[in-house]
């Protein structure tokens, strides 16, 4: 019998190469590489949070590469809305394709047939809103669990996870900035002020906020809007809080675009920034977006002088987690 080394020498080189390739594919794949098992497309995923079955939808752009960490924007629907309505009004799937980030549409909770939209849901943003607030739903914990699930299946850039949303969804963004700033890098609320008391985030959080002066649901100067029983703080109070939180002093840099004016305050602590876009005559609407199941008569005017999607993406790029 020939020695083992002599047998190996007698095997043709091509056969050795083939054997090596076969063995390579039979070797265990590192866990991190095997985790990112989903590619571009639209998905609905189910998770369990607070003992409840919860859902979220997401759009993954065609440019997504499982080998590359990818930014994420969480887009929270308004009170009475759902992921489908948020996709319609924000047009964020299109922006996702243009800029190459994953957009996630979380779904709130609620009792059907009791809201404006029979398939509508709300968020527990603190002092608002509806079913979720009254039942003390843990939407911060839900968001945390959602991110865990997302990161298990997609290569998420953990330093570039951001949040936006409208109305009750905007208020949810503020709550996340208060309680989940270890995972949410910066926020872009639209048509919704702060509704969470006792906010003490452990780090400065950059904020870009959009608000119309003719918003009948979230009055620019605060107080009661069209929703019965709800009272909201003013835009000035909200901006003042975040400027103080981020240790920002001094006058803003002012940008004019048609009926929209942007006020950029900063830099503050750790390079943080607070920006406010005021839309003269703007309603309870998404700048640069479109109407959903409620139209202009109820919601007011939409401006196309600016695109909230474009402006928030520019802002987010400058404010990842440190």
Order of alpha helices (4+ residues) and beta strands (2+ residues): alpha-alpha-alpha-beta-beta-beta-alpha-alpha-beta-alpha-alpha-beta-alpha-beta-beta-beta-beta-alpha-beta-beta-beta-alpha-alpha
